[in-house]
Amino acid sequence: MRIVVKIGTSTLAYPTGHLNIRRVEELCKVISDIKNSGHEVILVSSGAIGMGVGKLGLQQRPTDMPTKQAAAAVGQCELMYTYDKLFGEYNHTVAQLLITGDDVENEIRHTNFSNTINRLLMLGVIPIINENDTVSTKEIGIGDNDTLAAIAAESIGADKLILLSDIDGLYTADPHTNPDAKLIEKATVIDESILSLAGGSGKLGTGGMVTKLQAAKICLGCGCDMIITNGNEPTNLYAILEGKNIGTTFTVRNND
């Protein structure tokens, strides 16, 4: 299968902004093993601004655009250094693709983006995509990396998009405040009742459940399954690829 995996800042890093080394090491190990089994994997990784916050010793995520961009410039270096080192330990080569909204909205640039990813996959490379927060001035051009991951999945004809989040999936209510909240294991449409369940975003990240549901709309529109699962356990990726229900699955197939 061709799989897009998206990991958010709150999964990659501690609230301090510093890298959660144990989790990222496990993630790279699992993705490397999945690739070894014959699947094609594209990683969409947030974390540049969050890691820049930690690297620069800032007390909180900046609110002004120049400092956001400065944090992204610093954090992106550390992020890719980490991925290059960890995937390299399992003999996998990575490539960095930094995208802006214009790269998606412009037909020629969008085609070039898709062609580049396809060629990297043919060469056995793991593409690592992030929005180019250093130059983008809209928050952040494409919306956030949930949307970017869905656009990438659509562009390359992915079979699955797996969003690794800080929550197990989509619930009937906020599980942090409502003990009666129930996990929704499967959804085939994004209607008003589903949209009404969306919550806010975390401390370091920019995306909440709203952007994940927007991503699900894109995926359902192109026939790509999308799964929201807890990124605290990277081994959930194995179970998902084995067909187990881990988290919330959005699919156009009713009989899976």
C-alpha positions in Angstrom: 0.0 0.0 0.0 0.9 3.6 -0.3 0.5 5.2 3.1 0.8 8.8 4.3 1.6 9.2 8.0 1.1 12.6 9.7 2.6 13.3 13.1 1.7 16.5 15.0 3.8 18.7 17.2 2.1 17.6 20.4 3.0 14.0 19.6 6.6 14.8 18.5 7.5 17.1 21.4 7.0 17.6 25.1 5.1 20.7 26.2 8.5 22.3 26.7 9.0 22.2 22.9 11.9 19.8 23.2 11.8 16.5 21.3 10.2 13.4 22.8 13.2 11.3 21.9 11.8 7.9 22.9 8.6 8.4 20.9 10.3 9.7 17.7 12.9 6.9 17.8 10.0 4.3 18.0 8.1 6.0 15.2 11.1 5.9 12.9 11.7 2.3 13.8 8.1 1.3 13.0 8.0 3.3 9.8 11.3 1.7 8.6 9.9 -1.8 9.4 6.7 -1.0 7.5 8.7 0.2 4.5 10.9 -3.0 4.7 7.7 -5.0 4.4 7.0 -3.5 1.0 4.8 -0.5 1.7 5.5 3.0 0.4 5.5 5.6 3.2 5.3 9.4 3.1 5.7 11.2 6.4 4.1 14.6 6.9 5.7 16.0 10.0 4.8 19.1 12.0 7.1 20.3 14.7 9.4 22.9 13.1 8.0 25.9 15.0 7.5 23.8 18.2 11.1 22.5 18.1 12.4 26.0 17.4 10.6 27.3 20.5 12.5 24.7 22.5 15.8 25.3 20.8 15.6 29.0 21.2 14.6 28.8 24.8 11.3 30.7 24.3 8.7 30.4 27.1 5.8 29.9 24.8 4.9 29.6 21.1 5.4 33.0 19.5 2.4 35.0 18.3 4.1 37.4 15.9 4.9 36.1 12.4 8.6 37.0 12.2 9.4 35.1 15.4 7.3 32.1 14.2 9.3 32.1 11.0 12.5 32.4 12.9 11.5 29.5 15.2 10.6 27.4 12.1 13.9 28.1 10.5 15.8 26.9 13.6 13.4 24.0 14.3 13.3 22.6 10.8 17.1 22.0 10.9 16.9 20.0 14.1 13.8 18.1 12.9 15.4 16.9 9.6 18.7 16.2 11.3 16.8 13.9 13.7 14.9 12.1 11.0 18.0 11.7 8.8 19.9 10.2 11.7 17.2 7.9 13.0 16.0 6.6 9.6 19.6 6.3 8.5 20.2 3.8 11.4 17.7 1.5 9.5 19.4 2.2 6.1 16.6 4.4 4.8 17.2 7.7 3.0 14.9 10.6 3.6 14.1 13.7 1.6 12.7 17.1 2.7 9.9 18.8 0.9 8.8 22.2 2.2 5.5 23.3 0.7 3.5 26.5 0.6 -0.1 27.1 -0.4 1.0 28.4 -3.8 2.6 25.0 -4.5 -0.8 23.4 -4.1 -3.0 26.0 -5.7 -0.9 26.5 -8.8 -1.5 23.6 -11.2 2.0 23.4 -12.6 3.7 23.5 -9.2 1.2 21.0 -7.8 2.0 18.7 -10.7 5.7 19.1 -10.0 5.1 18.4 -6.3 3.3 15.2 -7.1 5.9 14.1 -9.7 8.7 14.7 -7.2 7.1 12.6 -4.5 6.4 9.8 -7.0 10.0 9.8 -8.2 11.3 9.8 -4.6 9.1 6.7 -3.9 10.5 5.0 -7.0 14.0 5.7 -5.7 13.1 4.1 -2.4 13.2 7.3 -0.4 11.0 8.3 2.5 9.6 11.8 1.6 9.2 14.0 4.7 6.8 16.9 4.0 6.2 20.0 6.1 4.7 23.4 5.3 7.3 26.0 4.6 6.6 28.0 7.8 9.7 30.1 7.3 8.3 31.9 4.2 4.5 31.2 4.5 2.6 34.1 6.1 -0.9 32.6 6.2 -1.6 30.3 9.1 -0.1 28.6 7.6 -0.8 28.9 3.8 -2.5 25.5 3.4 -4.3 25.6 6.7 -2.3 23.2 8.7 -0.5 19.9 8.3 -3.7 17.8 8.6 -4.9 19.5 5.4 -1.4 19.2 3.8 -1.3 15.5 4.6 -4.8 15.0 2.9 -3.7 17.0 -0.1 -0.5 14.9 -0.4 -2.6 11.7 -0.1 -4.9 12.9 -2.8 -2.1 14.0 -5.1 -0.3 10.7 -5.1 -3.2 8.3 -4.9 -2.5 7.0 -1.4 -4.5 4.1 0.0 -4.5 5.4 3.6 -3.8 8.6 5.5 -3.0 8.0 9.2 -3.1 11.0 11.5 -1.1 10.4 14.7 -2.6 12.6 17.3 -2.6 13.2 21.0 -6.1 11.6 21.2 -7.4 8.1 20.4 -9.8 9.3 17.7 -13.1 11.2 17.3 -15.4 11.0 20.3 -19.0 11.8 20.9 -17.8 14.5 23.4 -14.6 15.8 24.8 -13.1 12.8 26.6 -10.9 15.1 28.7 -14.0 16.6 30.4 -16.8 14.1 29.8 -16.3 10.5 31.2 -19.3 9.3 29.2 -17.6 10.2 25.8 -17.6 7.3 23.4 -15.0 6.7 20.6 -16.5 6.7 17.1 -14.8 3.8 15.4 -16.0 4.5 11.9 -17.6 7.2 9.8 -18.5 7.3 6.1 -19.7 10.9 5.8 -18.7 14.2 7.3 -22.0 15.8 8.1 -23.1 18.4 10.5 -23.5 15.9 13.4 -19.8 14.9 12.9 -18.6 18.4 12.5 -20.3 19.5 15.7 -18.0 17.1 17.7 -14.8 19.0 16.7 -12.8 20.6 19.5 -9.9 23.0 19.8 -6.1 22.7 19.3 -3.3 21.9 21.7 -0.6 24.1 23.3 2.1 23.7 20.7 0.2 22.6 17.6 -2.2 24.6 15.4 -4.6 21.9 14.4 -7.5 20.5 16.3 -10.3 18.1 15.4 -11.7 20.7 12.9 -8.7 20.4 10.6 -8.8 16.6 10.9 -12.3 16.5 9.7 -11.5 18.8 6.9 -8.7 16.4 6.0 -11.2 13.5 6.2 -13.5 15.3 3.7 -10.6 15.5 1.2 -9.8 11.8 1.7 -13.4 10.6 1.4 -13.6 12.6 -1.8 -10.8 10.7 -3.4 -11.4 7.3 -2.0 -8.5 7.3 0.5 -9.2 5.9 3.9 -8.2 8.2 6.8 -7.5 7.1 10.4 -7.1 9.2 13.5 -5.2 7.3 16.1 -3.1 8.0 19.2 0.5 8.8 18.3 1.7 7.9 21.8 1.8 4.3 20.5 3.6 4.3 17.1 3.0 0.5 17.0 -0.7 1.3 16.3 0.5 1.7 12.7 1.1 -2.1 12.6 -2.4 -2.8 13.8 -4.0 -0.4 11.4 -2.2 -2.0 8.4 -3.4 -5.4 9.7 -7.0 -4.2 9.3 -7.7 -3.7 13.0 -9.9 -0.8 14.3 -7.5 1.4 16.1 -8.9 4.9 16.5 -11.5 6.4 14.2 -11.6 5.3 10.5 -13.1 7.5 7.8 -13.9 5.4 4.7 -16.3 5.3 1.8 -16.5 1.5 2.2 -19.4 0.4 4.4 -18.5 -3.3 4.6 -14.9 -3.2 5.8 
